[in-house]
Amino acid sequence: MLNSILAIEQCKTTFQGDRVPPRLSSRMRKNSRKKSSYASTKIEGNPLTEEQAEQALEDVHRHFLKPEEEVRNYYAALQIMEERLKQEASLSLELLLEIQRTVVAGSSAEKIGLRGPMPSGVLFAVYDSVTGAPDYIPPEASEVPTLLDELFAYVEDSDDHPLVKAGVIHYQIATIHPFEDGNGRTARLMSGYYLDLCGYGFGGMGSLEEYFAYDVDEYYSSLQMGLPALYYSGRERPPHPEIWMEYFLRMVQLYAQKTSELVNEAASSQLNASLSHLSPKERAFYEHLLDEGVEEFAPIDAARAFGVTNRTVINWSAALAEVGLLEPQLVKQRIRSYRVVRP
């Protein structure tokens, strides 16, 4: 687990998402949301192909079948979470309910919100679609609010590493099973949101859900940890939680490494493209700023240090700013200085 955490931290340290042009990063985030929507609903048995899922997301002028609605709902939930992330909204019951409500939009009223008690003699369980036997019997509905309060308190108060907390969030929401429908999708969304909130989302330019969906049997067996179907027979306090946590961190590590690699390649390509538009002297000036460790400079100071006129530095800086390698710092609409954008 520690090796996975260290590998993820390394990816976070070297991530160059801020070097990717806004138009490209926006396209990458949109594509990742599509992949996540397809993958997460696939885990739950959605029959659509990836191409069909994308068509459902792109088409807005027709009636949608239930599998198509599931994909669209998940995509909508990801968009909501992107807005909540901008607000730095913490994990809460309110957020959990908002996300589940979005995930199951279009379902009957009893499937929206926390589940209530079952009629006498009726067992609430997750049943095997083939045998009809219960795969999982979650805790009583009366215990759900307390269990969720304990989860949110743990997230707020524990000094566990954020990556460990994200794994606990995923496991606990899926295990508490607070809803009649949408538990797995909501668990993945809330866990992913917490990763984003703590700086492990890699700019939203990758899909963690894809890695969970790669081997659905391994995903579920890791969640179940070989324990009996009844919640009260071990799942409320699993004897070997490392089974799930090692799997979860391994998936996050794979996601972090691949996303970081793809984004850094895009950033590097953008840098090379930007440099190719510069004259030899403009490129030499930029490389000089990097070599000297300059973070921000005023043209007049750089002119003295470089032994050229102030006008020359202004011209060079304007060319570098045009390709995104310098950022003008304005005071009353006038350029006071430039901040160096590093590769």
Secondary structure, DSSP 4 states (H G I P E B T S, - for coil): -HHHHHHHHHHHHH--GGGS-HHHHHHHHHHHHHHHHHHHHHHTT----HHHHHHHHH--SS---HHHHHHHHHHHHHHHHHHHHHTTPPP-HHHHHHHHHHHTTTS-GGGSSB--PPPTT----EEPTTT--EEEB---GGGHHHHHHHHHHHHHH--S-HHHHHHHHHHHHHHH--BSS-HHHHHHHHHHHHHHHTT-SGGG-S-SHHHHHHTHHHHHHHHHTT--SBGGGTTTS-S-THHHHHHHHHHHHHHHHHHHHHHHHHHHHHHHHHHHTS-HHHHHHHHHHHHTT-SEE-HHHHHHHHTS-HHHHHHHHHHHHHTTSEEEEEETTEEEEEEEPP-
